[in-house]
């Protein structure tokens, strides 16, 4: 159910991905807003407090399902609100290709107190330390001998892959920590070229 809700959320966020958010991403990638890249699930979470929550409720999701999926949370006043607001988002996939979570970057111009990146909290489908952005998305390039290149965040991972011309694939643990599980994933993806850190 969590994966199904994530897929619905991703479709909703993709519909919001235009204007300022897409232009910002395009400014980072030489005019490419990534919306045409089949390997990347990208979108934009509007700044409204309940945009996604309202959409998913209308699609039949219960409040408990939204909380369990890490898509909504309760505010201090007890209102169910969106976790991701005013953020460019990328989908996070497990080794089976299932959409298990998201990582969101604050929109340009966000206040200094706003965390630059936030990820889906731990859920029954997602544990951050067990996912490496870029490995599943670029499995075909890795199978052809591209060198997995460990970077910190997904923007950097996409940049490495795009600049690598098929020779390198950016892989991000979505933070500064690298878990044993993630190191094992990198090792399994490495061919004769090893891994670049």
TIVO-2410 file (N, C-alpha, C; in nm, 3 decimals):
# residues 197
REC num residu      c1      c2      c3 atome chaine
REC   1      X   0.082  -0.121   0.000     N      A
REC   1      X   0.000   0.000   0.000    CA      A
REC   1      X   0.086   0.127   0.000     C      A
REC   2      X   0.198   0.123   0.074     N      A
REC   2      X   0.285   0.240   0.079    CA      A
REC   2      X   0.340   0.271  -0.060     C      A
REC   3      X   0.384   0.169  -0.132     N      A
REC   3      X   0.438   0.190  -0.266    CA      A
REC   3      X   0.331   0.248  -0.357     C      A
REC   4      X   0.208   0.197  -0.346     N      A
REC   4      X   0.098   0.249  -0.429    CA      A
REC   4      X   0.071   0.396  -0.396     C      A
REC   5      X   0.073   0.432  -0.268     N      A
REC   5      X   0.053   0.572  -0.229    CA      A
REC   5      X   0.167   0.659  -0.281     C      A
REC   6      X   0.290   0.607  -0.274     N      A
REC   6      X   0.404   0.682  -0.325    CA      A
REC   6      X   0.391   0.707  -0.475     C      A
REC   7      X   0.343   0.608  -0.548     N      A
REC   7      X   0.325   0.625  -0.693    CA      A
REC   7      X   0.220   0.732  -0.721     C      A
REC   8      X   0.112   0.732  -0.643     N      A
REC   8      X   0.008   0.834  -0.661    CA      A
REC   8      X   0.062   0.972  -0.625     C      A
REC   9      X   0.139   0.979  -0.517     N      A
REC   9      X   0.201   1.106  -0.478    CA      A
REC   9      X   0.295   1.155  -0.587     C      A
REC  10      X   0.374   1.066  -0.644     N      A
REC  10      X   0.470   1.105  -0.748    CA      A
REC  10      X   0.398   1.161  -0.870     C      A
REC  11      X   0.285   1.101  -0.908     N      A
REC  11      X   0.209   1.153  -1.022    CA      A
REC  11      X   0.155   1.292  -0.991     C      A
REC  12      X   0.105   1.311  -0.867     N      A
REC  12      X   0.053   1.442  -0.827    CA      A
REC  12      X   0.165   1.547  -0.832     C      A
REC  13      X   0.280   1.514  -0.776     N      A
REC  13      X   0.391   1.609  -0.772    CA      A
REC  13      X   0.445   1.638  -0.911     C      A
REC  14      X   0.442   1.539  -1.000     N      A
REC  14      X   0.488   1.564  -1.137    CA      A
REC  14      X   0.397   1.666  -1.205     C      A
REC  15      X   0.267   1.661  -1.175     N      A
REC  15      X   0.173   1.758  -1.233    CA      A
REC  15      X   0.201   1.900  -1.185     C      A
REC  16      X   0.263   1.914  -1.070     N      A
REC  16      X   0.294   2.046  -1.013    CA      A
REC  16      X   0.431   2.097  -1.059     C      A
REC  17      X   0.503   2.011  -1.131     N      A
REC  17      X   0.643   2.040  -1.166    CA      A
REC  17      X   0.651   2.123  -1.293     C      A
REC  18      X   0.640   2.252  -1.278     N      A
REC  18      X   0.651   2.345  -1.390    CA      A
REC  18      X   0.687   2.481  -1.331     C      A
REC  19      X   0.713   2.576  -1.416     N      A
REC  19      X   0.745   2.710  -1.368    CA      A
REC  19      X   0.875   2.716  -1.291     C      A
REC  20      X   0.872   2.782  -1.178     N      A
REC  20      X   0.994   2.808  -1.098    CA      A
REC  20      X   1.070   2.682  -1.059     C      A
REC  21      X   1.005   2.575  -1.008     N      A
REC  21      X   1.081   2.455  -0.970    CA      A
REC  21      X   1.154   2.391  -1.088     C      A
REC  22      X   1.082   2.374  -1.200     N      A
REC  22      X   1.145   2.313  -1.318    CA      A
REC  22      X   1.257   2.401  -1.372     C      A
REC  23      X   1.236   2.532  -1.369     N      A
REC  23      X   1.338   2.626  -1.417    CA      A
REC  23      X   1.462   2.619  -1.329     C      A
REC  24      X   1.442   2.603  -1.197     N      A
REC  24      X   1.555   2.591  -1.106    CA      A
REC  24      X   1.638   2.468  -1.139     C      A
REC  25      X   1.571   2.354  -1.158     N      A
REC  25      X   1.643   2.230  -1.190    CA      A
REC  25      X   1.714   2.246  -1.324     C      A
REC  26      X   1.646   2.304  -1.421     N      A
REC  26      X   1.707   2.325  -1.552    CA      A
REC  26      X   1.833   2.413  -1.541     C      A
REC  27      X   1.832   2.508  -1.448     N      A
REC  27      X   1.949   2.594  -1.431    CA      A
REC  27      X   2.068   2.516  -1.376     C      A
REC  28      X   2.041   2.407  -1.308     N      A
REC  28      X   2.147   2.323  -1.252    CA      A
REC  28      X   2.201   2.221  -1.353     C      A
REC  29      X   2.122   2.193  -1.458     N      A
REC  29      X   2.158   2.087  -1.552    CA      A
REC  29      X   2.155   2.135  -1.697     C      A
REC  30      X   2.218   2.248  -1.722     N      A
REC  30      X   2.236   2.299  -1.858    CA      A
REC  30      X   2.107   2.300  -1.939     C      A
REC  31      X   1.999   2.345  -1.876     N      A
REC  31      X   1.872   2.358  -1.946    CA      A
REC  31      X   1.782   2.236  -1.940     C      A
REC  32      X   1.828   2.126  -1.882     N      A
REC  32      X   1.749   2.003  -1.872    CA      A
REC  32      X   1.678   2.001  -1.737     C      A
REC  33      X   1.544   2.004  -1.741     N      A
REC  33      X   1.470   2.002  -1.613    CA      A
REC  33      X   1.445   1.860  -1.563     C      A
REC  34      X   1.499   1.761  -1.632     N      A
REC  34      X   1.496   1.618  -1.595    CA      A
REC  34      X   1.359   1.553  -1.611     C      A
REC  35      X   1.259   1.630  -1.653     N      A
REC  35      X   1.124   1.573  -1.664    CA      A
REC  35      X   1.114   1.468  -1.773     C      A
REC  36      X   1.206   1.470  -1.869     N      A
REC  36      X   1.203   1.372  -1.977    CA      A
REC  36      X   1.294   1.253  -1.953     C      A
REC  37      X   1.359   1.248  -1.837     N      A
REC  37      X   1.452   1.138  -1.808    CA      A
REC  37      X   1.374   1.022  -1.746     C      A
REC  38      X   1.362   0.909  -1.814     N      A
REC  38      X   1.282   0.798  -1.762    CA      A
REC  38      X   1.341   0.733  -1.637     C      A
REC  39      X   1.470   0.758  -1.610     N      A
REC  39      X   1.534   0.697  -1.493    CA      A
REC  39      X   1.505   0.775  -1.365     C      A
REC  40      X   1.456   0.898  -1.379     N      A
REC  40      X   1.439   0.985  -1.262    CA      A
REC  40      X   1.293   1.017  -1.240     C      A
REC  41      X   1.247   0.997  -1.118     N      A
REC  41      X   1.111   1.035  -1.078    CA      A
REC  41      X   1.122   1.170  -1.010     C      A
REC  42      X   1.084   1.276  -1.081     N      A
REC  42      X   1.101   1.412  -1.028    CA      A
REC  42      X   0.966   1.483  -1.022     C      A
REC  43      X   0.954   1.573  -0.926     N      A
REC  43      X   0.831   1.649  -0.913    CA      A
REC  43      X   0.850   1.767  -0.819     C      A
REC  44      X   0.739   1.830  -0.786     N      A
REC  44      X   0.743   1.946  -0.697    CA      A
REC  44      X   0.626   1.939  -0.600     C      A
REC  45      X   0.657   1.952  -0.472     N      A
REC  45      X   0.554   1.957  -0.368    CA      A
REC  45      X   0.518   2.102  -0.344     C      A
REC  46      X   0.392   2.141  -0.369     N      A
REC  46      X   0.351   2.280  -0.347    CA      A
REC  46      X   0.369   2.322  -0.201     C      A
REC  47      X   0.373   2.451  -0.180     N      A
REC  47      X   0.392   2.504  -0.046    CA      A
REC  47      X   0.270   2.496   0.044     C      A
REC  48      X   0.153   2.468  -0.013     N      A
REC  48      X   0.031   2.459   0.069    CA      A
REC  48      X   0.042   2.345   0.171     C      A
REC  49      X  -0.010   2.366   0.289     N      A
REC  49      X   0.008   2.270   0.398    CA      A
REC  49      X  -0.055   2.134   0.373     C      A
REC  50      X  -0.162   2.128   0.296     N      A
REC  50      X  -0.234   2.002   0.281    CA      A
REC  50      X  -0.260   1.963   0.135     C      A
REC  51      X  -0.179   2.014   0.043     N      A
REC  51      X  -0.204   1.986  -0.099    CA      A
REC  51      X  -0.205   1.837  -0.129     C      A
REC  52      X  -0.101   1.765  -0.089     N      A
REC  52      X  -0.095   1.621  -0.116    CA      A
REC  52      X  -0.192   1.545  -0.028     C      A
REC  53      X  -0.201   1.580   0.098     N      A
REC  53      X  -0.292   1.511   0.190    CA      A
REC  53      X  -0.435   1.515   0.137     C      A
REC  54      X  -0.479   1.631   0.093     N      A
REC  54      X  -0.614   1.645   0.038    CA      A
REC  54      X  -0.631   1.559  -0.086     C      A
REC  55      X  -0.531   1.561  -0.173     N      A
REC  55      X  -0.536   1.482  -0.297    CA      A
REC  55      X  -0.545   1.332  -0.266     C      A
REC  56      X  -0.463   1.284  -0.174     N      A
REC  56      X  -0.462   1.141  -0.144    CA      A
REC  56      X  -0.586   1.097  -0.068     C      A
REC  57      X  -0.638   1.184   0.018     N      A
REC  57      X  -0.764   1.152   0.085    CA      A
REC  57      X  -0.875   1.135  -0.019     C      A
REC  58      X  -0.877   1.225  -0.118     N      A
REC  58      X  -0.980   1.217  -0.223    CA      A
REC  58      X  -0.964   1.090  -0.306     C      A
REC  59      X  -0.842   1.036  -0.310     N      A
REC  59      X  -0.816   0.912  -0.384    CA      A
REC  59      X  -0.842   0.788  -0.299     C      A
REC  60      X  -0.890   0.808  -0.175     N      A
REC  60      X  -0.929   0.695  -0.091    CA      A
REC  60      X  -0.832   0.657   0.019     C      A
REC  61      X  -0.723   0.731   0.037     N      A
REC  61      X  -0.628   0.699   0.143    CA      A
REC  61      X  -0.682   0.741   0.279     C      A
REC  62      X  -0.655   0.660   0.379     N      A
REC  62      X  -0.693   0.696   0.516    CA      A
REC  62      X  -0.581   0.780   0.578     C      A
REC  63      X  -0.615   0.852   0.683     N      A
REC  63      X  -0.514   0.933   0.751    CA      A
REC  63      X  -0.401   0.844   0.804     C      A
REC  64      X  -0.435   0.729   0.859     N      A
REC  64      X  -0.333   0.639   0.912    CA      A
REC  64      X  -0.239   0.591   0.802     C      A
REC  65      X  -0.292   0.561   0.685     N      A
REC  65      X  -0.208   0.519   0.572    CA      A
REC  65      X  -0.112   0.629   0.531     C      A
REC  66      X  -0.159   0.753   0.532     N      A
REC  66      X  -0.074   0.866   0.494    CA      A
REC  66      X   0.040   0.885   0.593     C      A
REC  67      X   0.010   0.868   0.721     N      A
REC  67      X   0.114   0.879   0.824    CA      A
REC  67      X   0.210   0.762   0.812     C      A
REC  68      X   0.157   0.641   0.794     N      A
REC  68      X   0.241   0.521   0.783    CA      A
REC  68      X   0.334   0.528   0.662     C      A
REC  69      X   0.290   0.595   0.556     N      A
REC  69      X   0.372   0.608   0.434    CA      A
REC  69      X   0.477   0.718   0.447     C      A
REC  70      X   0.468   0.800   0.552     N      A
REC  70      X   0.562   0.910   0.568    CA      A
REC  70      X   0.533   1.027   0.477     C      A
REC  71      X   0.411   1.033   0.424     N      A
REC  71      X   0.373   1.142   0.333    CA      A
REC  71      X   0.305   1.257   0.407     C      A
REC  72      X   0.242   1.225   0.519     N      A
REC  72      X   0.173   1.327   0.601    CA      A
REC  72      X   0.214   1.308   0.746     C      A
REC  73      X   0.193   1.415   0.824     N      A
REC  73      X   0.221   1.409   0.968    CA      A
REC  73      X   0.124   1.502   1.039     C      A
REC  74      X   0.114   1.486   1.169     N      A
REC  74      X   0.025   1.572   1.247    CA      A
REC  74      X   0.101   1.696   1.294     C      A
REC  75      X   0.040   1.811   1.275     N      A
REC  75      X   0.099   1.936   1.323    CA      A
REC  75      X   0.080   1.945   1.474     C      A
REC  76      X   0.140   2.046   1.535     N      A
REC  76      X   0.123   2.066   1.680    CA      A
REC  76      X  -0.023   2.090   1.717     C      A
REC  77      X  -0.101   2.138   1.620     N      A
REC  77      X  -0.244   2.164   1.647    CA      A
REC  77      X  -0.331   2.044   1.616     C      A
REC  78      X  -0.267   1.933   1.574     N      A
REC  78      X  -0.342   1.812   1.547    CA      A
REC  78      X  -0.396   1.799   1.406     C      A
REC  79      X  -0.356   1.891   1.318     N      A
REC  79      X  -0.401   1.887   1.179    CA      A
REC  79      X  -0.306   1.797   1.100     C      A
REC  80      X  -0.362   1.714   1.012     N      A
REC  80      X  -0.280   1.630   0.925    CA      A
REC  80      X  -0.229   1.716   0.809     C      A
REC  81      X  -0.096   1.728   0.798     N      A
REC  81      X  -0.035   1.815   0.696    CA      A
REC  81      X   0.069   1.736   0.615     C      A
REC  82      X   0.105   1.792   0.501     N      A
REC  82      X   0.206   1.731   0.415    CA      A
REC  82      X   0.344   1.737   0.479     C      A
REC  83      X   0.421   1.632   0.464     N      A
REC  83      X   0.560   1.632   0.510    CA      A
REC  83      X   0.645   1.717   0.415     C      A
REC  84      X   0.625   1.700   0.285     N      A
REC  84      X   0.704   1.772   0.185    CA      A
REC  84      X   0.624   1.891   0.134     C      A
REC  85      X   0.680   2.012   0.154     N      A
REC  85      X   0.613   2.134   0.107    CA      A
REC  85      X   0.719   2.226   0.047     C      A
REC  86      X   0.685   2.286  -0.068     N      A
REC  86      X   0.772   2.378  -0.141    CA      A
REC  86      X   0.912   2.317  -0.159     C      A
REC  87      X   0.912   2.198  -0.220     N      A
REC  87      X   1.037   2.126  -0.244    CA      A
REC  87      X   1.035   2.057  -0.379     C      A
REC  88      X   1.152   2.058  -0.443     N      A
REC  88      X   1.173   1.972  -0.560    CA      A
REC  88      X   1.202   1.833  -0.504     C      A
REC  89      X   1.133   1.734  -0.560     N      A
REC  89      X   1.143   1.598  -0.505    CA      A
REC  89      X   1.195   1.500  -0.608     C      A
REC  90      X   1.267   1.401  -0.559     N      A
REC  90      X   1.307   1.289  -0.642    CA      A
REC  90      X   1.262   1.162  -0.570     C      A
REC  91      X   1.216   1.065  -0.650     N      A
REC  91      X   1.173   0.938  -0.594    CA      A
REC  91      X   1.292   0.849  -0.562     C      A
REC  92      X   1.278   0.770  -0.457     N      A
REC  92      X   1.382   0.677  -0.414    CA      A
REC  92      X   1.330   0.534  -0.435     C      A
REC  93      X   1.408   0.455  -0.505     N      A
REC  93      X   1.365   0.319  -0.539    CA      A
REC  93      X   1.456   0.216  -0.474     C      A
REC  94      X   1.394   0.105  -0.433     N      A
REC  94      X   1.473  -0.004  -0.377    CA      A
REC  94      X   1.532  -0.087  -0.490     C      A
REC  95      X   1.603  -0.193  -0.456     N      A
REC  95      X   1.671  -0.273  -0.558    CA      A
REC  95      X   1.573  -0.344  -0.651     C      A
REC  96      X   1.447  -0.355  -0.610     N      A
REC  96      X   1.344  -0.415  -0.696    CA      A
REC  96      X   1.276  -0.310  -0.785     C      A
REC  97      X   1.318  -0.186  -0.773     N      A
REC  97      X   1.260  -0.079  -0.854    CA      A
REC  97      X   1.133  -0.019  -0.797     C      A
REC  98      X   1.095  -0.059  -0.676     N      A
REC  98      X   0.973  -0.004  -0.614    CA      A
REC  98      X   1.000   0.136  -0.559     C      A
REC  99      X   0.904   0.224  -0.576     N      A
REC  99      X   0.914   0.361  -0.526    CA      A
REC  99      X   0.883   0.359  -0.376     C      A
REC 100      X   0.987   0.362  -0.294     N      A
REC 100      X   0.970   0.342  -0.149    CA      A
REC 100      X   0.976   0.470  -0.069     C      A
REC 101      X   1.026   0.579  -0.128     N      A
REC 101      X   1.035   0.704  -0.053    CA      A
REC 101      X   1.074   0.819  -0.144     C      A
REC 102      X   1.102   0.934  -0.080     N      A
REC 102      X   1.135   1.055  -0.154    CA      A
REC 102      X   1.243   1.133  -0.080     C      A
REC 103      X   1.316   1.214  -0.156     N      A
REC 103      X   1.407   1.311  -0.099    CA      A
REC 103      X   1.370   1.445  -0.161     C      A
REC 104      X   1.359   1.546  -0.076     N      A
REC 104      X   1.316   1.677  -0.124    CA      A
REC 104      X   1.416   1.785  -0.092     C      A
REC 105      X   1.444   1.869  -0.192     N      A
REC 105      X   1.533   1.983  -0.173    CA      A
REC 105      X   1.450   2.109  -0.161     C      A
REC 106      X   1.481   2.191  -0.063     N      A
REC 106      X   1.408   2.316  -0.044    CA      A
REC 106      X   1.416   2.400  -0.170     C      A
REC 107      X   1.307   2.465  -0.203     N      A
REC 107      X   1.303   2.551  -0.321    CA      A
REC 107      X   1.397   2.670  -0.302     C      A
REC 108      X   1.449   2.724  -0.411     N      A
REC 108      X   1.537   2.841  -0.400    CA      A
REC 108      X   1.466   2.954  -0.326     C      A
REC 109      X   1.541   3.022  -0.243     N      A
REC 109      X   1.485   3.134  -0.169    CA      A
REC 109      X   1.420   3.095  -0.038     C      A
REC 110      X   1.429   2.966  -0.001     N      A
REC 110      X   1.373   2.924   0.128    CA      A
REC 110      X   1.449   2.990   0.242     C      A
REC 111      X   1.382   3.008   0.354     N      A
REC 111      X   1.447   3.073   0.469    CA      A
REC 111      X   1.565   2.990   0.518     C      A
REC 112      X   1.665   3.055   0.578     N      A
REC 112      X   1.784   2.982   0.626    CA      A
REC 112      X   1.752   2.874   0.729     C      A
REC 113      X   1.639   2.887   0.799     N      A
REC 113      X   1.601   2.788   0.899    CA      A
REC 113      X   1.544   2.660   0.837     C      A
REC 114      X   1.506   2.668   0.710     N      A
REC 114      X   1.447   2.553   0.642    CA      A
REC 114      X   1.557   2.453   0.607     C      A
REC 115      X   1.541   2.326   0.649     N      A
REC 115      X   1.642   2.226   0.612    CA      A
REC 115      X   1.653   2.217   0.460     C      A
REC 116      X   1.777   2.213   0.409     N      A
REC 116      X   1.798   2.210   0.264    CA      A
REC 116      X   1.740   2.082   0.204     C      A
REC 117      X   1.765   1.969   0.268     N      A
REC 117      X   1.714   1.841   0.220    CA      A
REC 117      X   1.639   1.771   0.332     C      A
REC 118      X   1.530   1.705   0.297     N      A
REC 118      X   1.464   1.612   0.389    CA      A
REC 118      X   1.429   1.486   0.310     C      A
REC 119      X   1.430   1.376   0.381     N      A
REC 119      X   1.398   1.247   0.321    CA      A
REC 119      X   1.276   1.188   0.390     C      A
REC 120      X   1.213   1.093   0.324     N      A
REC 120      X   1.106   1.018   0.388    CA      A
REC 120      X   1.160   0.958   0.517     C      A
REC 121      X   1.082   0.966   0.621     N      A
REC 121      X   1.125   0.903   0.747    CA      A
REC 121      X   1.118   0.751   0.729     C      A
REC 122      X   1.170   0.679   0.825     N      A
REC 122      X   1.166   0.533   0.819    CA      A
REC 122      X   1.021   0.485   0.820     C      A
REC 123      X   0.989   0.399   0.725     N      A
REC 123      X   0.856   0.339   0.715    CA      A
REC 123      X   0.873   0.188   0.697     C      A
REC 124      X   0.762   0.118   0.684     N      A
REC 124      X   0.770  -0.026   0.658    CA      A
REC 124      X   0.834  -0.054   0.523     C      A
REC 125      X   0.833   0.044   0.431     N      A
REC 125      X   0.891   0.024   0.298    CA      A
REC 125      X   1.028   0.088   0.282     C      A
REC 126      X   1.062   0.185   0.367     N      A
REC 126      X   1.182   0.266   0.345    CA      A
REC 126      X   1.266   0.282   0.471     C      A
REC 127      X   1.394   0.250   0.456     N      A
REC 127      X   1.496   0.282   0.556    CA      A
REC 127      X   1.609   0.348   0.479     C      A
REC 128      X   1.641   0.471   0.514     N      A
REC 128      X   1.737   0.549   0.436    CA      A
REC 128      X   1.869   0.475   0.418     C      A
REC 129      X   1.916   0.409   0.521     N      A
REC 129      X   2.045   0.340   0.515    CA      A
REC 129      X   2.046   0.215   0.429     C      A
REC 130      X   1.931   0.182   0.370     N      A
REC 130      X   1.923   0.063   0.285    CA      A
REC 130      X   1.895   0.098   0.139     C      A
REC 131      X   1.903   0.227   0.106     N      A
REC 131      X   1.878   0.273  -0.031    CA      A
REC 131      X   1.995   0.360  -0.075     C      A
REC 132      X   2.036   0.343  -0.200     N      A
REC 132      X   2.137   0.431  -0.261    CA      A
REC 132      X   2.076   0.488  -0.387     C      A
REC 133      X   2.049   0.617  -0.388     N      A
REC 133      X   1.995   0.678  -0.509    CA      A
REC 133      X   2.096   0.665  -0.621     C      A
REC 134      X   2.049   0.623  -0.737     N      A
REC 134      X   2.134   0.613  -0.855    CA      A
REC 134      X   2.164   0.470  -0.896     C      A
REC 135      X   2.169   0.378  -0.802     N      A
REC 135      X   2.201   0.239  -0.837    CA      A
REC 135      X   2.090   0.174  -0.917     C      A
REC 136      X   1.969   0.180  -0.866     N      A
REC 136      X   1.856   0.119  -0.938    CA      A
REC 136      X   1.823   0.199  -1.063     C      A
REC 137      X   1.827   0.331  -1.051     N      A
REC 137      X   1.790   0.418  -1.162    CA      A
REC 137      X   1.882   0.399  -1.283     C      A
REC 138      X   2.006   0.361  -1.258     N      A
REC 138      X   2.105   0.350  -1.366    CA      A
REC 138      X   2.165   0.209  -1.375     C      A
REC 139      X   2.086   0.110  -1.342     N      A
REC 139      X   2.133  -0.029  -1.345    CA      A
REC 139      X   2.186  -0.066  -1.483     C      A
REC 140      X   2.123  -0.016  -1.589     N      A
REC 140      X   2.167  -0.049  -1.725    CA      A
REC 140      X   2.309   0.001  -1.751     C      A
REC 141      X   2.339   0.124  -1.707     N      A
REC 141      X   2.475   0.178  -1.726    CA      A
REC 141      X   2.577   0.100  -1.644     C      A
REC 142      X   2.541   0.063  -1.522     N      A
REC 142      X   2.632  -0.014  -1.437    CA      A
REC 142      X   2.658  -0.151  -1.500     C      A
REC 143      X   2.554  -0.211  -1.556     N      A
REC 143      X   2.571  -0.341  -1.621    CA      A
REC 143      X   2.664  -0.332  -1.742     C      A
REC 144      X   2.673  -0.212  -1.800     N      A
REC 144      X   2.760  -0.191  -1.916    CA      A
REC 144      X   2.901  -0.148  -1.876     C      A
REC 145      X   2.928  -0.143  -1.745     N      A
REC 145      X   3.063  -0.113  -1.697    CA      A
REC 145      X   3.086   0.024  -1.640     C      A
REC 146      X   2.982   0.106  -1.626     N      A
REC 146      X   3.000   0.238  -1.564    CA      A
REC 146      X   3.048   0.221  -1.421     C      A
REC 147      X   3.131   0.313  -1.376     N      A
REC 147      X   3.188   0.308  -1.242    CA      A
REC 147      X   3.095   0.378  -1.144     C      A
REC 148      X   3.049   0.307  -1.038     N      A
REC 148      X   2.968   0.376  -0.937    CA      A
REC 148      X   3.053   0.480  -0.863     C      A
REC 149      X   2.999   0.600  -0.853     N      A
REC 149      X   3.071   0.712  -0.795    CA      A
REC 149      X   2.990   0.768  -0.679     C      A
REC 150      X   3.040   0.751  -0.558     N      A
REC 150      X   2.965   0.788  -0.438    CA      A
REC 150      X   2.976   0.938  -0.413     C      A
REC 151      X   2.861   1.004  -0.406     N      A
REC 151      X   2.853   1.145  -0.371    CA      A
REC 151      X   2.754   1.159  -0.255     C      A
REC 152      X   2.729   1.280  -0.210     N      A
REC 152      X   2.643   1.297  -0.092    CA      A
REC 152      X   2.495   1.299  -0.124     C      A
REC 153      X   2.454   1.381  -0.220     N      A
REC 153      X   2.311   1.401  -0.244    CA      A
REC 153      X   2.270   1.368  -0.386     C      A
REC 154      X   2.139   1.364  -0.407     N      A
REC 154      X   2.089   1.320  -0.538    CA      A
REC 154      X   2.115   1.420  -0.650     C      A
REC 155      X   2.120   1.550  -0.621     N      A
REC 155      X   2.155   1.646  -0.725    CA      A
REC 155      X   2.295   1.616  -0.778     C      A
REC 156      X   2.389   1.590  -0.685     N      A
REC 156      X   2.525   1.557  -0.725    CA      A
REC 156      X   2.530   1.426  -0.802     C      A
REC 157      X   2.452   1.328  -0.758     N      A
REC 157      X   2.450   1.198  -0.825    CA      A
REC 157      X   2.404   1.212  -0.970     C      A
REC 158      X   2.298   1.289  -0.990     N      A
REC 158      X   2.247   1.310  -1.126    CA      A
REC 158      X   2.353   1.382  -1.210     C      A
REC 159      X   2.419   1.481  -1.151     N      A
REC 159      X   2.520   1.557  -1.224    CA      A
REC 159      X   2.635   1.467  -1.269     C      A
REC 160      X   2.681   1.378  -1.181     N      A
REC 160      X   2.790   1.286  -1.216    CA      A
REC 160      X   2.747   1.195  -1.330     C      A
REC 161      X   2.626   1.140  -1.321     N      A
REC 161      X   2.578   1.050  -1.425    CA      A
REC 161      X   2.567   1.122  -1.559     C      A
REC 162      X   2.512   1.242  -1.557     N      A
REC 162      X   2.495   1.317  -1.682    CA      A
REC 162      X   2.631   1.357  -1.741     C      A
REC 163      X   2.725   1.394  -1.657     N      A
REC 163      X   2.857   1.434  -1.706    CA      A
REC 163      X   2.943   1.314  -1.743     C      A
REC 164      X   2.910   1.198  -1.689     N      A
REC 164      X   2.994   1.080  -1.707    CA      A
REC 164      X   2.987   1.016  -1.844     C      A
REC 165      X   2.887   1.050  -1.924     N      A
REC 165      X   2.878   0.996  -2.058    CA      A
REC 165      X   2.874   0.845  -2.064     C      A
REC 166      X   2.816   0.783  -1.963     N      A
REC 166      X   2.807   0.637  -1.959    CA      A
REC 166      X   2.923   0.570  -1.889     C      A
REC 167      X   3.026   0.647  -1.853     N      A
REC 167      X   3.144   0.589  -1.787    CA      A
REC 167      X   3.132   0.591  -1.635     C      A
REC 168      X   3.045   0.678  -1.582     N      A
REC 168      X   3.030   0.690  -1.436    CA      A
REC 168      X   2.883   0.705  -1.402     C      A
REC 169      X   2.847   0.653  -1.287     N      A
REC 169      X   2.710   0.665  -1.235    CA      A
REC 169      X   2.719   0.722  -1.095     C      A
REC 170      X   2.655   0.837  -1.072     N      A
REC 170      X   2.651   0.896  -0.940    CA      A
REC 170      X   2.557   0.818  -0.850     C      A
REC 171      X   2.602   0.791  -0.727     N      A
REC 171      X   2.524   0.714  -0.629    CA      A
REC 171      X   2.528   0.790  -0.497     C      A
REC 172      X   2.412   0.813  -0.438     N      A
REC 172      X   2.405   0.895  -0.317    CA      A
REC 172      X   2.334   0.823  -0.204     C      A
REC 173      X   2.395   0.822  -0.084     N      A
REC 173      X   2.329   0.767   0.033    CA      A
REC 173      X   2.233   0.867   0.098     C      A
REC 174      X   2.219   0.986   0.037     N      A
REC 174      X   2.126   1.090   0.084    CA      A
REC 174      X   2.167   1.147   0.218     C      A
REC 175      X   2.295   1.173   0.231     N      A
REC 175      X   2.349   1.231   0.352    CA      A
REC 175      X   2.498   1.197   0.361     C      A
REC 176      X   2.561   1.235   0.470     N      A
REC 176      X   2.705   1.214   0.482    CA      A
REC 176      X   2.739   1.073   0.528     C      A
REC 177      X   2.648   1.003   0.593     N      A
REC 177      X   2.677   0.869   0.643    CA      A
REC 177      X   2.668   0.767   0.530     C      A
REC 178      X   2.750   0.664   0.540     N      A
REC 178      X   2.745   0.551   0.448    CA      A
REC 178      X   2.734   0.426   0.533     C      A
REC 179      X   2.623   0.355   0.521     N      A
REC 179      X   2.600   0.237   0.604    CA      A
REC 179      X   2.668   0.114   0.543     C      A
REC 180      X   2.679   0.010   0.622     N      A
REC 180      X   2.734  -0.116   0.573    CA      A
REC 180      X   2.650  -0.168   0.458     C      A
REC 181      X   2.518  -0.159   0.470     N      A
REC 181      X   2.430  -0.207   0.363    CA      A
REC 181      X   2.455  -0.130   0.234     C      A
REC 182      X   2.474   0.002   0.244     N      A
REC 182      X   2.500   0.082   0.124    CA      A
REC 182      X   2.637   0.050   0.065     C      A
REC 183      X   2.737   0.028   0.150     N      A
REC 183      X   2.870  -0.009   0.102    CA      A
REC 183      X   2.863  -0.142   0.027     C      A
REC 184      X   2.784  -0.235   0.078     N      A
REC 184      X   2.768  -0.364   0.012    CA      A
REC 184      X   2.699  -0.348  -0.124     C      A
REC 185      X   2.601  -0.257  -0.132     N      A
REC 185      X   2.535  -0.230  -0.260    CA      A
REC 185      X   2.634  -0.173  -0.361     C      A
REC 186      X   2.718  -0.081  -0.315     N      A
REC 186      X   2.818  -0.023  -0.404    CA      A
REC 186      X   2.915  -0.130  -0.452     C      A
REC 187      X   2.960  -0.215  -0.361     N      A
REC 187      X   3.054  -0.320  -0.397    CA      A
REC 187      X   2.992  -0.415  -0.499     C      A
REC 188      X   2.864  -0.448  -0.480     N      A
REC 188      X   2.797  -0.538  -0.573    CA      A
REC 188      X   2.781  -0.475  -0.711     C      A
REC 189      X   2.769  -0.342  -0.716     N      A
REC 189      X   2.752  -0.272  -0.844    CA      A
REC 189      X   2.884  -0.247  -0.915     C      A
REC 190      X   2.995  -0.259  -0.842     N      A
REC 190      X   3.126  -0.228  -0.897    CA      A
REC 190      X   3.174  -0.340  -0.989     C      A
REC 191      X   3.230  -0.299  -1.101     N      A
REC 191      X   3.293  -0.394  -1.191    CA      A
REC 191      X   3.443  -0.381  -1.178     C      A
REC 192      X   3.512  -0.398  -1.289     N      A
REC 192      X   3.658  -0.391  -1.288    CA      A
REC 192      X   3.709  -0.254  -1.249     C      A
REC 193      X   3.628  -0.152  -1.270     N      A
REC 193      X   3.672  -0.015  -1.237    CA      A
REC 193      X   3.662   0.020  -1.091     C      A
REC 194      X   3.604  -0.067  -1.009     N      A
REC 194      X   3.589  -0.041  -0.867    CA      A
REC 194      X   3.484   0.066  -0.840     C      A
REC 195      X   3.505   0.139  -0.732     N      A
REC 195      X   3.412   0.244  -0.688    CA      A
REC 195      X   3.492   0.372  -0.667     C      A
REC 196      X   3.437   0.484  -0.710     N      A
REC 196      X   3.500   0.613  -0.683    CA      A
REC 196      X   3.425   0.677  -0.566     C      A
REC 197      X   3.502   0.724  -0.468     N      A
REC 197      X   3.443   0.792  -0.353    CA      A
REC 197      X   3.484   0.939  -0.359     C      A
***
